[in-house]
Amino acid sequence: MARKVFNSPAYVKPCVVDVAHKLLGADNWVFLDGKAHVEFRKGLNGLFTRRALEIYLPGQEEVYNRYFKEFLEITKQAGGKPVPFMTHFREVITAVSCRTFVGHYISDDAVKKIADDYYLITAALELVNFPIIIPYTKTWYGKKAADMVLAEFARCAAKSKARMAAGGEPNCIMDAWILEMIKSKKWREAQEKGESVEGLEKPTHMLRDFTDYEISQTVFTFLFASQDATSSAATWLFQIMAQRPDVLDRVREENLKVRNGNINAPVDMDQLESMTYTRAVVRELLRYRPPVLMVPYVVKKPFPITEAYTAPKGSMVIPTTYMALRDPEVYENPDEFNPERYYTGDAEVKGAKNYLVFGTGPHYCLGQQYAQLNLVLMVGKASLLLNWKHHPTPKSEEIKVFATIFPMDDCPLTFEERKW
Ligand code: HEM
């Protein structure tokens, strides 16, 4: 039933809270529907290909190296006492996202400011909100934070345009997109003038020139879509790995092997993909604790969901990802965290239609490969550089919803350097 809703673009489109239009800009591509949406998305697909994802890896390694040192410092500052790490995971994920999306066009201070303020944006998106923005309310703070991010990203777009035009190497999503625009322009102009296109690199998708603001708006949607979900996954990943040393040991072993015993060696895409056990851990983590529990859709025309029931136009239909991911017919003991189902088991095949973690249909998650490989990189590196301990409380397994899901006690952890 959930799949049917996701896969019925003729009847439904994503339904966002009113304030989202105000935060992201009403003319943002994520609010497009039908053909216009498909067309715009095609132009973004090239930013998430395997080849593109490889370019972003060094920036991500750099951020993790820096933040893992900070994790050690946090425990030290607390005198070895447990500290709730949820907000720290949110911060490192913002920093990784910023480096991936806008490279070094943004200062460390600006990254820190975005990370600090981002929760205001999430808070502003609470489902129940006033339709107007009243000063000093959550939506007002959220709008201020969103405007700050948009202005920062627009400045990055201007810098990226200048560097790419001068023949610079792309190393972030913004560069990759702008490079495709430059290639498209050259190709178009050559064709218009009737000149030979020989020697020109054909763009994968013909793009028009986007303004700095449009680029900023689009890259902001990536931050918006990834921030809460990836932070949720990262928090649970560290909690569960600490609870399951047997699993963490195997992650460690695999990561050490791929790096030929050098714990500080960076990895490339082939190496990341070759880590089938660590990938199974991430896959199972996302099944066990799916960050996005449901995706609200709105009915565009009467929608016969079943033979007995037709949802009227204007109603909300909210497919949940959770039930399909806990289906006992597909996943034996569904309430158990067991990476083996994706390593030696048949969950991938048997549950191919159940895996709604990233949605399905025309709006399925654009960043799903990136999100999973990024989590593989994060936990793999952490396993080699850090030891960490979870300090359970009665609320550790209880779930709170802050856009996505988090442990109710915000995940109290202590970190120490791993000595080999
Ligand atoms: C674990 C992390 C993530 C999870 C669980 C997740 C999940 C989802 C889900 C459930 C949807 C709605 C799909 C639908 O309606 O069918 C979605 C949409 C989307 N996601 Fe993700 N996501 C994650 C990370 C990311 C990242 C890292 C990016 C970008 C870099 C991203 C970009 C997007 C975009 C742009 C959309 C909207 C696509 C559209 O409307 O065409 N997501 N995601």
Residues whose N, C-alpha, C, O or C-beta is under 5 A from the ligand:
A	BS01	HEM	F6 V30 T221 F222 A225 S226 A229 T230 A233 P291 V292 V295 L356 V357 F358 G359 T360 P362 H363 Y364 C365 L366 G367 A371
